[in-house]
Amino acid sequence: MWNRIECLAIYTNDIDKSVKFYQSMGLIKAWETYQDEGKLWRLIGMRFPDGNSELVLKNNPNLNFAEIEIVVADVKDFYETLKTNTEIEWIRTPFPNSLGGHVAVMKAPDGNVFVLVGN
């Protein structure tokens, strides 16, 4: 079902300060985009030196919780398999990812939020 952890997204109220700090820890700023059409809330990908995973910084105060991004083979199939599980809250059902494939967001029974990415 789950293939690997792709990234961990964390909230920060001072995203530029956080970028500098994590760069001092050896991470590399890999990309930057906006989370909203009004361009208020930024997302910045900080790649680990081995290139296999990222720490994503976000400054949207409405999303001030950690999100773990998990790669699955097929997001829509994953959703179809688990949509009847009443212990899972689907924050976002599958939708097209601007980078390709699909994305869905679920809250596990323990309250943790997972962003699922894949085909």
Number of C-alpha atoms within 10 A of each C-alpha: 12 12 10 11 17 17 21 18 24 17 20 18 13 11 18 12 11 16 20 13 12 17 15 10 10 12 20 19 18 13 11 13 12 14 15 11 7 7 9 10 16 15 20 23 22 24 21 19 11 8 11 10 17 23 20 24 25 26 21 18 11 8 13 14 15 16 20 20 23 20 20 20 15 18 24 20 14 17 18 11 11 12 14 9 10 9 13 15 16 18 13 13 17 21 14 14 13 8 6 10 16 19 24 22 23 19 17 13 12 8 11 12 19 21 21 27 25 19 15
